[in-house]
């Protein structure tokens, strides 16, 4: 069975402009990657875990922020590798400079025999629709489009 992930797409209105919070993956493989590599804060759903509960848990783990607000279920997408991603949009705000991400360990440099710890998310930021569509993984653009359709600010 293909793996599934769940995430939360925060949105807000800033000066009557719709903005989305996206995160950039941490670790050595994404250091110099930008456009097309940002993402909705998300992670794998544990066995027997409710999808929305997984999304809220992952958001907290990746940002250090306990999300609040009314979640709106978005249509799931399939990423290039076949992973299904469930997502909920929530209107909320947070200071992206204050995120605190959990960490992971990998052998780094490769074949060094040394484990090194990296943050799962190394940065977060707010982007308007056009900016977010350039930054986000292309398969996740439908999440942005769907939120734009039901909000009153553009």
N, C-alpha and C positions, 0 to 999 in steps of 0.2 A: 504494500500500500504506500502511495506517495505521501511524503510528509506534508503537514499542514501548519501554517502559521496564522497568528491572529495579532492584530495591531489596532492602534488608535491614531486617527488623524485629527490633531487639534486644528481648529480654525478660529479666527477672530476677525473683527472689523477694526481697522486702524485708519482713521481719517476717511471713513466710508469706503475703504478698500478691503476686499477679502484677502486675508493672509493665512498661510498654512505653515505649521511647524514641521520641519523635516530634520532628520538626523543623518550624520555622516558616520559610516562604519569606522571603527578604530582598528588598530593593528597595522602591521607593516605592509600588507597587500594593497591598502587603500590610501596610503600616505599621499601619493601624488595624483590620485584620481578625484575628479570633481564632478563635472557634468555627467548626468546619467547614473551616478552612484549614490546619491542621497536617497533616503527611504523614509517610509512611515515607520515610527518605532514599533517593532513587532518581534515576535519570536515563536518558537515551536510550541504547539499545544501538547500538553502532557496527556498520557493515557487517562481516559475517563474524566478529563477536565472540560468544563464548559468553555466554549469559544470566547465569549465575552469576558469571563473571569480570566482566561489566559491573556487576553489583550490588555486588560487592566493591570495584571501582574507584570507583564512584559514592559509596559509603559513605565511602571514604577521602577523596575530593575534597570532600565536603560536610561532613565532621566532623573531618578530620585524624586519625582513629582507624583503625588497622589492625584490623579485626575478626578475632576468633579464636573457634573453636568449631565444632561440627558443624552445618552448615546443613540445615534441614528445608524442603523445597519446599512452598510453599502453593499453593492453587489460584489461577490468575491471575484478575484482574478486568478489567472494561472501565470506563474513566472516562467521564464525560458526553460528552466530545469524541470518543469512540471509540478512544482510546489504550488498548492492552492493557498491563497492568502485571503483570510476573512478580515474585514476592517469595519470599524465603527467611527463615525465622525462625532466629535464633541466640541462644542463651543466653550473655550476656556482660554486662559492666558498664563504664561509663565515666562520668566526671564531666562533665555537660553544660555546666558553666561553662568547660570547657577546650576546647570545639570550636573549630576553625579551619577556616573554609569558604573554598572558592575564590570568585572574584569574577566578575562579568559587567559589561559596559558597555552603557549605553543613552543616548540623547539625553535629558538631563534638566536643567531642565524641558522639557516638549514644545515643539518648534519653537524651542528656544533655540540650537541649533547646537552645544551643548556636550555632550561625552561625560562621563558621570559613572560611577564604579565603585561597585558595591554587592556585598555578600556574597550568595552564592546562598542561604545559610541564615543568619538573623540570631540565632536562638536554638534551643535544644533543651531538652527536659525529660522527666522520667519521670512517667508517669501510671498510676493504677490503671485497671482495665477501664472503669468507668463514666465516669471523667474522660476517658480516651482516646477513648471512643465519642462524646463531645461535641466534642472538639477536632479529631479527624481528618476528612479529606474523607470524606463519607458513603459513597462507593463503596468505600473501603478498610476499612470496618468488618468485612467478612468475614475479613480477615487477622487481626484481633484475636480474632474468634470462633473461628477455626480453631486459633489458638495456645492459647486457653483450653481447648479440648477435649482437647488432648494433653498439657497440663502437669499436674503433680500438685498445684500450688498454685493457688489461686483468688484 
